[in-house]
Amino acid sequence: MTQPRVTRYSNRTKYTLGKLASLLVLLHNDELGREIEDELALRGYRYTVGKVGSMDLVKVVAAIETSAKANHVIDPNVYREVHSLYHAILEAIQGVGRGTVQFGEILRTVGLTFSIVRGVVDVSGDSSQWISVCIYGTIGAPKKGFEHDALGFGYNHI
């Protein structure tokens, strides 16, 4: 019988849903990413990680939304879940674009990794569902070497 892994993130009050979403997008390909996933699973959070690259904002939003639906982070038939995700995505994209949510129209392209995390957050005794979208990657002119790192974060109640 295998022993469960001991996670470094055992202090649950220290690592919020949003912080775990941020760490997941940054560390998903690292050994520490597995520890983050273990913590998410232990808390019963639903999550996914994906990638998208485009000069078209609509394609970025669609890729993130499709991933959330395909990986059962949200129920595509429940409007408030889709709507909450949409707002979290837009908030995260504003961070990547520094407030400007235009890519292709002004000759900027993105190569992004995103995480979506959903779960119960207990705020002042009110346990309700929240969703977090964190996006990390590059943005810049559509030419190799003309891009820079960017990070965006969105958080919304369901």
VEXNU-534554 format. One record per residue (C-alpha): residue number from 1; y, z, x; residue in one letter. Coordinates in pm, 1 decimal, m for minus. Layout:
# VEXNU-534554
<atom seq="NUM" py="Y" pz="Z" px="X" type="A"/>
...
END
This chain:
# VEXNU-534554
<atom seq="1" py="0.0" pz="0.0" px="0.0" type="M"/>
<atom seq="2" py="337.8" pz="m94.9" px="141.7" type="T"/>
<atom seq="3" py="620.2" pz="152.5" px="160.4" type="Q"/>
<atom seq="4" py="944.8" pz="66.4" px="m19.2" type="P"/>
<atom seq="5" py="1227.7" pz="m16.4" px="212.6" type="R"/>
<atom seq="6" py="1484.8" pz="252.1" px="264.3" type="V"/>
<atom seq="7" py="1827.1" pz="114.6" px="194.7" type="T"/>
<atom seq="8" py="2142.1" pz="211.8" px="377.8" type="R"/>
<atom seq="9" py="2325.0" pz="186.5" px="47.2" type="Y"/>
<atom seq="10" py="2172.7" pz="492.0" px="m116.8" type="S"/>
<atom seq="11" py="2510.3" pz="648.0" px="m199.5" type="N"/>
<atom seq="12" py="2551.2" pz="464.3" px="m530.6" type="R"/>
<atom seq="13" py="2896.0" pz="597.2" px="m608.4" type="T"/>
<atom seq="14" py="3026.2" pz="444.9" px="m286.4" type="K"/>
<atom seq="15" py="2901.2" pz="91.7" px="m356.4" type="Y"/>
<atom seq="16" py="3037.9" pz="m43.3" px="m682.2" type="T"/>
<atom seq="17" py="2922.2" pz="m355.8" px="m863.4" type="L"/>
<atom seq="18" py="3216.1" pz="m547.6" px="m718.5" type="G"/>
<atom seq="19" py="3157.5" pz="m428.4" px="m364.5" type="K"/>
<atom seq="20" py="2788.4" pz="m520.6" px="m389.6" type="L"/>
<atom seq="21" py="2882.7" pz="m869.5" px="m517.2" type="A"/>
<atom seq="22" py="3117.0" pz="m912.2" px="m220.4" type="S"/>
<atom seq="23" py="2860.5" pz="m792.4" px="31.5" type="L"/>
<atom seq="24" py="2594.3" pz="m1015.1" px="m125.7" type="L"/>
<atom seq="25" py="2798.6" pz="m1334.7" px="m84.7" type="V"/>
<atom seq="26" py="2881.2" pz="m1246.6" px="277.6" type="L"/>
<atom seq="27" py="2538.3" pz="m1118.4" px="385.7" type="L"/>
<atom seq="28" py="2285.4" pz="m1305.6" px="168.2" type="H"/>
<atom seq="29" py="2136.5" pz="m1490.1" px="468.6" type="N"/>
<atom seq="30" py="2120.0" pz="m1174.5" px="681.0" type="D"/>
<atom seq="31" py="1868.9" pz="m889.4" px="689.2" type="E"/>
<atom seq="32" py="2137.1" pz="m669.0" px="534.5" type="L"/>
<atom seq="33" py="2148.0" pz="m911.4" px="240.8" type="G"/>
<atom seq="34" py="1795.1" pz="m807.8" px="150.1" type="R"/>
<atom seq="35" py="1908.6" pz="m447.3" px="140.3" type="E"/>
<atom seq="36" py="2193.0" pz="m543.0" px="m92.4" type="I"/>
<atom seq="37" py="1945.2" pz="m725.6" px="m317.1" type="E"/>
<atom seq="38" py="1718.8" pz="m418.8" px="m316.8" type="D"/>
<atom seq="39" py="2011.4" pz="m203.0" px="m427.2" type="E"/>
<atom seq="40" py="2107.0" pz="m450.3" px="m701.0" type="L"/>
<atom seq="41" py="1748.3" pz="m454.5" px="m829.2" type="A"/>
<atom seq="42" py="1725.9" pz="m74.7" px="m815.6" type="L"/>
<atom seq="43" py="2032.6" pz="m50.2" px="m1038.9" type="R"/>
<atom seq="44" py="1900.0" pz="m311.3" px="m1280.4" type="G"/>
<atom seq="45" py="2183.1" pz="m554.8" px="m1207.2" type="Y"/>
<atom seq="46" py="2128.9" pz="m924.4" px="m1271.1" type="R"/>
<atom seq="47" py="2254.7" pz="m1150.0" px="m993.8" type="Y"/>
<atom seq="48" py="2236.9" pz="m1487.7" px="m825.6" type="T"/>
<atom seq="49" py="2370.4" pz="m1659.0" px="m514.2" type="V"/>
<atom seq="50" py="2449.6" pz="m2029.2" px="m489.7" type="G"/>
<atom seq="51" py="2646.7" pz="m2295.1" px="m307.8" type="K"/>
<atom seq="52" py="2888.4" pz="m2565.7" px="m410.7" type="V"/>
<atom seq="53" py="3107.4" pz="m2811.9" px="m227.7" type="G"/>
<atom seq="54" py="3357.3" pz="m3043.4" px="m391.4" type="S"/>
<atom seq="55" py="3710.8" pz="m3172.7" px="m413.0" type="M"/>
<atom seq="56" py="3690.6" pz="m3131.5" px="m791.4" type="D"/>
<atom seq="57" py="3766.0" pz="m2790.3" px="m943.7" type="L"/>
<atom seq="58" py="3564.9" pz="m2873.7" px="m1255.8" type="V"/>
<atom seq="59" py="3251.1" pz="m2922.1" px="m1044.1" type="K"/>
<atom seq="60" py="3301.0" pz="m2583.5" px="m876.6" type="V"/>
<atom seq="61" py="3337.6" pz="m2404.6" px="m1211.6" type="V"/>
<atom seq="62" py="3040.5" pz="m2595.6" px="m1356.4" type="A"/>
<atom seq="63" py="2813.7" pz="m2512.5" px="m1060.1" type="A"/>
<atom seq="64" py="2888.1" pz="m2140.7" px="m1084.1" type="I"/>
<atom seq="65" py="2848.7" pz="m2134.8" px="m1462.8" type="E"/>
<atom seq="66" py="2525.1" pz="m2335.4" px="m1447.1" type="T"/>
<atom seq="67" py="2380.1" pz="m2098.6" px="m1187.9" type="S"/>
<atom seq="68" py="2460.7" pz="m1795.3" px="m1403.8" type="A"/>
<atom seq="69" py="2291.3" pz="m1953.7" px="m1704.1" type="K"/>
<atom seq="70" py="1987.3" pz="m2088.2" px="m1516.4" type="A"/>
<atom seq="71" py="1924.0" pz="m1754.8" px="m1342.7" type="N"/>
<atom seq="72" py="1966.4" pz="m1550.5" px="m1663.7" type="H"/>
<atom seq="73" py="2271.4" pz="m1358.3" px="m1545.5" type="V"/>
<atom seq="74" py="2435.3" pz="m1446.9" px="m1877.4" type="I"/>
<atom seq="75" py="2302.5" pz="m1563.9" px="m2211.9" type="D"/>
<atom seq="76" py="2442.4" pz="m1915.6" px="m2265.9" type="P"/>
<atom seq="77" py="2425.6" pz="m1866.9" px="m2643.9" type="N"/>
<atom seq="78" py="2653.1" pz="m1561.1" px="m2647.8" type="V"/>
<atom seq="79" py="3016.1" pz="m1670.7" px="m2637.9" type="Y"/>
<atom seq="80" py="3160.4" pz="m1345.5" px="m2499.1" type="R"/>
<atom seq="81" py="2926.0" pz="m1363.4" px="m2199.0" type="E"/>
<atom seq="82" py="3019.9" pz="m1723.2" px="m2117.0" type="V"/>
<atom seq="83" py="3386.1" pz="m1644.2" px="m2173.8" type="H"/>
<atom seq="84" py="3378.8" pz="m1336.9" px="m1946.8" type="S"/>
<atom seq="85" py="3210.0" pz="m1536.3" px="m1673.3" type="L"/>
<atom seq="86" py="3469.1" pz="m1812.1" px="m1707.6" type="Y"/>
<atom seq="87" py="3756.2" pz="m1569.7" px="m1652.3" type="H"/>
<atom seq="88" py="3585.2" pz="m1408.0" px="m1354.2" type="A"/>
<atom seq="89" py="3530.1" pz="m1753.7" px="m1201.5" type="I"/>
<atom seq="90" py="3894.1" pz="m1854.1" px="m1247.3" type="L"/>
<atom seq="91" py="4013.5" pz="m1528.1" px="m1093.3" type="E"/>
<atom seq="92" py="3787.0" pz="m1579.7" px="m791.3" type="A"/>
<atom seq="93" py="3899.7" pz="m1941.7" px="m750.6" type="I"/>
<atom seq="94" py="4262.4" pz="m1829.9" px="m751.4" type="Q"/>
<atom seq="95" py="4177.7" pz="m1613.1" px="m450.0" type="G"/>
<atom seq="96" py="4017.8" pz="m1904.5" px="m267.7" type="V"/>
<atom seq="97" py="4310.0" pz="m2134.1" px="m346.1" type="G"/>
<atom seq="98" py="4571.2" pz="m1863.1" px="m281.6" type="R"/>
<atom seq="99" py="4683.8" pz="m1881.0" px="m640.7" type="G"/>
<atom seq="100" py="4681.9" pz="m2261.2" px="m659.1" type="T"/>
<atom seq="101" py="4380.0" pz="m2385.4" px="m850.7" type="V"/>
<atom seq="102" py="4401.0" pz="m2745.0" px="m733.6" type="Q"/>
<atom seq="103" py="4162.6" pz="m2901.9" px="m487.6" type="F"/>
<atom seq="104" py="4113.7" pz="m3278.7" px="m494.8" type="G"/>
<atom seq="105" py="4452.1" pz="m3355.9" px="m648.8" type="E"/>
<atom seq="106" py="4626.6" pz="m3236.8" px="m332.3" type="I"/>
<atom seq="107" py="4357.6" pz="m3353.2" px="m88.1" type="L"/>
<atom seq="108" py="4183.7" pz="m3020.1" px="m41.1" type="R"/>
<atom seq="109" py="3810.4" pz="m2972.9" px="m45.2" type="T"/>
<atom seq="110" py="3592.8" pz="m2662.5" px="m56.5" type="V"/>
<atom seq="111" py="3250.8" pz="m2565.7" px="73.4" type="G"/>
<atom seq="112" py="3162.5" pz="m2239.5" px="m97.4" type="L"/>
<atom seq="113" py="2891.5" pz="m1980.6" px="m138.5" type="T"/>
<atom seq="114" py="2916.9" pz="m1767.8" px="m451.4" type="F"/>
<atom seq="115" py="2754.2" pz="m1458.2" px="m590.4" type="S"/>
<atom seq="116" py="2748.3" pz="m1349.8" px="m951.9" type="I"/>
<atom seq="117" py="2653.9" pz="m991.2" px="m1035.4" type="V"/>
<atom seq="118" py="2628.4" pz="m838.1" px="m1381.4" type="R"/>
<atom seq="119" py="2550.2" pz="m482.8" px="m1480.8" type="G"/>
<atom seq="120" py="2646.2" pz="m158.3" px="m1645.3" type="V"/>
<atom seq="121" py="2949.6" pz="14.9" px="m1502.3" type="V"/>
<atom seq="122" py="3018.8" pz="371.3" px="m1609.5" type="D"/>
<atom seq="123" py="3393.4" pz="422.2" px="m1636.1" type="V"/>
<atom seq="124" py="3504.8" pz="760.2" px="m1772.7" type="S"/>
<atom seq="125" py="3182.3" pz="803.2" px="m1969.7" type="G"/>
<atom seq="126" py="3201.4" pz="453.6" px="m2123.2" type="D"/>
<atom seq="127" py="2901.7" pz="256.8" px="m2000.6" type="S"/>
<atom seq="128" py="2964.9" pz="m111.3" px="m2056.1" type="S"/>
<atom seq="129" py="2862.6" pz="m444.8" px="m1906.6" type="Q"/>
<atom seq="130" py="3079.6" pz="m609.0" px="m1641.0" type="W"/>
<atom seq="131" py="3047.5" pz="m930.7" px="m1443.0" type="I"/>
<atom seq="132" py="3171.7" pz="m1004.0" px="m1094.2" type="S"/>
<atom seq="133" py="3207.9" pz="m1336.8" px="m915.2" type="V"/>
<atom seq="134" py="3272.5" pz="m1345.6" px="m542.1" type="C"/>
<atom seq="135" py="3328.9" pz="m1674.0" px="m358.1" type="I"/>
<atom seq="136" py="3332.7" pz="m1723.2" px="17.9" type="Y"/>
<atom seq="137" py="3360.6" pz="m2043.3" px="218.6" type="G"/>
<atom seq="138" py="3601.3" pz="m2295.4" px="357.5" type="T"/>
<atom seq="139" py="3894.9" pz="m2481.0" px="210.3" type="I"/>
<atom seq="140" py="4111.5" pz="m2748.1" px="366.0" type="G"/>
<atom seq="141" py="4171.7" pz="m3114.8" px="420.7" type="A"/>
<atom seq="142" py="3862.7" pz="m3330.1" px="365.0" type="P"/>
<atom seq="143" py="3808.5" pz="m3371.9" px="740.1" type="K"/>
<atom seq="144" py="3581.3" pz="m3166.1" px="966.8" type="K"/>
<atom seq="145" py="3781.1" pz="m2907.8" px="1161.0" type="G"/>
<atom seq="146" py="4074.2" pz="m2908.1" px="920.2" type="F"/>
<atom seq="147" py="3950.1" pz="m2621.1" px="703.7" type="E"/>
<atom seq="148" py="3967.7" pz="m2242.0" px="715.4" type="H"/>
<atom seq="149" py="3779.7" pz="m1946.6" px="564.7" type="D"/>
<atom seq="150" py="3868.2" pz="m1822.8" px="218.7" type="A"/>
<atom seq="151" py="3747.6" pz="m1541.1" px="m3.7" type="L"/>
<atom seq="152" py="3802.0" pz="m1494.6" px="m376.4" type="G"/>
<atom seq="153" py="3695.0" pz="m1226.9" px="m618.3" type="F"/>
<atom seq="154" py="3687.8" pz="m1202.0" px="m997.3" type="G"/>
<atom seq="155" py="3584.2" pz="m916.7" px="m1223.2" type="Y"/>
<atom seq="156" py="3568.5" pz="m904.3" px="m1600.9" type="N"/>
<atom seq="157" py="3414.6" pz="m695.1" px="m1880.5" type="H"/>
<atom seq="158" py="3164.4" pz="m851.3" px="m2116.5" type="I"/>
END
